[in-house]
Amino acid sequence: ECPLVGDTTYDGGGSALRLRGRGLFLCSNRVRLEHPYYNTVKGREEWDALPASEKCASGNLSLSDDGSTVEVHASIDLPDKFLSFLGKETGRHNKFGAESS
């Protein structure tokens, strides 16, 4: 079981109950998707013709590890709510996690 902390239906109950009503504690701050145009036949021809310096100039486009797919990368900073929560959890791990090792 992998609860969604803060979700009233799927939080798993138990100690997660104290976080209900404080919003979801689930965030995707980084995604990688197939480029909708550069992975078409015509688009891939254009991609292959681009100079290397232009292909990845923005830092948002790259080839997949195997070189078969042009990918779009997007990311955002974690919201403050998550940074605060992660800081508290790191403290808990340092306090209690070391004892169980």
C-alpha positions as CSV (number, residue, x, y, z in Angstrom):
1,E,0.0,0.0,0.0
2,C,1.2,3.4,-0.9
3,P,-1.1,6.1,0.5
4,L,-1.6,9.6,-1.0
5,V,-0.9,11.8,2.0
6,G,-3.6,14.4,2.5
7,D,-6.2,12.7,0.3
8,T,-9.4,11.9,2.1
9,T,-10.1,8.7,0.1
10,Y,-6.6,7.2,-0.4
11,D,-4.5,8.5,2.5
12,G,-4.6,5.0,4.2
13,G,-5.9,6.4,7.5
14,G,-3.7,5.9,10.5
15,S,-1.1,8.6,11.1
16,A,-2.0,10.2,7.8
17,L,-5.3,11.4,9.3
18,R,-3.5,14.4,10.9
19,L,-2.6,15.7,7.5
20,R,-6.2,15.6,6.1
21,G,-7.5,19.0,5.1
22,R,-4.0,20.4,4.5
23,G,-4.0,19.6,0.8
24,L,-2.4,16.8,-1.1
25,F,1.2,16.0,-0.4
26,L,1.8,14.8,-3.9
27,C,3.7,16.8,-6.4
28,S,5.4,16.1,-9.7
29,N,8.0,18.8,-10.2
30,R,9.7,17.2,-13.2
31,V,8.3,15.6,-16.4
32,R,9.8,14.1,-19.5
33,L,7.5,13.6,-22.5
34,E,7.9,12.6,-26.2
35,H,7.9,15.7,-28.4
36,P,4.7,15.8,-30.4
37,Y,6.2,17.1,-33.6
38,Y,9.9,16.1,-33.6
39,N,8.8,12.4,-33.3
40,T,6.8,12.5,-36.5
41,V,8.5,11.5,-39.7
42,K,8.7,15.1,-41.0
43,G,9.6,16.5,-37.6
44,R,12.4,13.9,-37.0
45,E,13.9,14.9,-40.4
46,E,14.0,18.5,-39.3
47,W,15.4,17.5,-35.9
48,D,18.2,15.5,-37.5
49,A,19.0,18.5,-39.9
50,L,19.4,20.9,-37.0
51,P,22.9,21.8,-35.9
52,A,23.8,20.2,-32.5
53,S,24.1,23.7,-30.9
54,E,20.4,24.4,-31.7
55,K,19.0,21.0,-30.7
56,C,19.5,21.4,-27.0
57,A,20.1,25.1,-26.7
58,S,17.1,25.7,-24.4
59,G,17.9,22.7,-22.2
60,N,14.3,21.5,-22.6
61,L,14.8,19.2,-25.6
62,S,17.1,16.1,-25.9
63,L,17.3,12.6,-27.3
64,S,16.3,9.7,-25.2
65,D,19.1,7.5,-23.8
66,D,18.8,5.1,-26.8
67,G,18.6,8.0,-29.3
68,S,15.2,6.9,-30.7
69,T,13.0,9.7,-29.3
70,V,13.1,13.4,-29.0
71,E,12.0,14.4,-25.5
72,V,10.7,17.6,-23.9
73,H,11.8,18.2,-20.3
74,A,10.0,20.5,-17.9
75,S,10.5,21.2,-14.3
76,I,9.5,23.6,-11.5
77,D,10.8,24.2,-8.0
78,L,9.0,22.3,-5.3
79,P,6.3,24.4,-3.5
80,D,7.3,25.8,-0.1
81,K,4.8,23.4,1.5
82,F,6.8,20.4,0.2
83,L,10.2,21.9,1.2
84,S,8.9,22.4,4.7
85,F,7.5,18.9,4.9
86,L,10.7,17.3,3.5
87,G,12.8,19.2,6.0
88,K,10.7,17.9,8.9
89,E,10.8,14.3,7.5
90,T,14.6,14.6,7.1
91,G,14.8,15.6,10.7
92,R,12.6,12.6,11.7
93,H,14.8,10.3,9.7
94,N,17.9,11.6,11.2
95,K,16.5,11.2,14.7
96,F,14.7,7.8,14.3
97,G,16.1,6.3,11.2
98,A,19.6,6.1,12.6
99,E,18.3,4.2,15.6
100,S,16.8,1.4,13.5
101,S,20.0,0.8,11.5
